[in-house]
């Protein structure tokens, strides 16, 4: 089932396999962090935007029997994700759709989902040092969707009281908050991710609630490495359970 350049990696904690290809797409630690901090409720219907090779749907499938839909614009990544879903015998739980997330507002009725997850392109299109491989450019730069697009369609998809979970770079925090409130998603919980003590946070995971009341909780910081450069116990738990 593997094509040229592909490999079958192991999601140890979830006991699942995922197809990866460095020339096309391989998920980063940020995806694992998003999956870790996302806790689906028993009957949540889940929509994953910018689904890539399907890593977030796979991670969340191990947390319950929720119906999960992934949206991805790159056909090659959709194919990889669908084959991973089939390999893990999860076709009855996970559906991967090849489409532009801009079409979510036409494809799905308003308030169709209880939970939306998103690991969007981080970098604005005018930022320097863009990746030269086209697939990497699309995944990491706002070529086909912006941060505001992701939050706008999330506002359409979410039920009242539904949650948006997003991982992003810390430098875009104000952009995220402004956009969330523009589409009536109230920021409720903020996870700051640090490489180690004494370093600035580079990554954040934000939880917003559709139609939620004001009030943001800043949870304790999450450190990836200890002072010796080894994974912290918290980080080991993400990888190995």
C-alpha positions, -999 to +999 in steps of 0.1 A: +000+000+000+030+023+002+041+044-028+076+056-037+091+077-009+065+067+017+070+050+050+046+036+076+053+054+110+040+043+144+018+064+166+029+046+198+005+059+223-025+053+201-012+020+186-019+032+151+001+035+119+003+065+096+017+069+061+043+097+058+065+111+030+090+138+038+089+150+002+052+157+005+042+159+042+052+146+076+034+158+107+052+178+134+052+178+172+025+206+170+000+181+157+007+158+186+002+187+210-031+196+194-042+160+197-031+158+233-049+189+245-081+181+226-106+160+246-137+150+226-169+145+245-188+113+240-212+124+213-191+151+197-191+152+159-157+164+149-144+184+119-107+186+113-096+215+090-062+214+071-061+177+078-029+170+060-021+132+061-049+127+086-028+127+118-054+146+139-083+124+130-062+093+138-051+107+171-086+116+181-100+083+170-081+067+199-100+089+224-135+076+216-159+065+189-167+100+176-175+105+139-146+125+125-144+144+091-112+157+078-109+184+051-077+187+030-070+206-002-040+186-014-050+155-033-018+136-025-023+141+012-059+131+010-048+098-007-022+092+020-047+099+048-074+077+033-049+048+030-039+053+067-075+053+077-081+020+058-049+004+071-061+011+107-096-002+099-112+032+108-133+039+077-165+036+097-153+064+120-131+087+099-140+103+065-113+123+047-127+148+021-107+163-007-119+199-008-110+236-002-120+245+034-135+277+019-163+253+007-172+242+042-199+269+043-215+253+013-208+216+020-221+216+055-252+232+071-245+257+098-240+243+133-232+208+120-203+200+144-196+200+181-158+202+178-135+217+152-097+211+152-072+230+131-035+229+125-034+257+099-007+271+077+013+293+101+031+318+078+017+347+059+023+346+022+046+376+023+069+361+049+105+354+039+121+319+037+092+302+021+096+264+015+105+256-021+086+223-023+051+232-034+034+207-010+053+222+019+044+257+008+007+249+008+009+232+042+029+259+059+021+292+042-013+310+037-015+303+000-051+288-001-064+298+033-056+324+060-059+322+097-091+342+095-105+318+069-100+289+092-118+306+121-146+320+099-155+285+086-152+271+121-178+297+132-201+284+105-195+247+113-198+249+151-230+245+171-237+270+198-215+260+227-192+240+203-154+242+207-126+252+183-091+238+192-063+254+172-025+251+174-004+280+161+026+301+166+027+322+198+034+354+177-001+351+161-020+350+194-036+384+190-046+376+154-063+344+167-082+362+195-093+390+172-105+366+146-123+344+171-143+372+185-151+384+150-169+351+144-184+348+179-160+323+192-148+333+227-112+323+237-116+302+268-083+283+274-047+290+264-019+265+265+016+280+262+042+255+249+079+261+258+109+242+245+124+245+280+124+267+311+138+301+304+128+301+267+101+321+251+069+303+241+069+295+204+037+274+201+002+278+216-029+257+217-061+278+220-096+266+228-125+288+219-162+283+225-189+294+200-211+319+218-192+315+250-190+339+279-160+361+284-132+346+306-099+332+295-080+305+315-042+305+312-033+270+321+001+260+336+030+261+311+040+230+291+077+222+287+090+199+260+125+194+273+142+195+307+174+213+315+195+184+302+178+184+268+157+153+274+120+150+269+100+160+300+076+134+315+047+154+300+062+152+266+070+115+269+034+109+278+023+125+245+045+102+225+044+070+245+014+073+269 
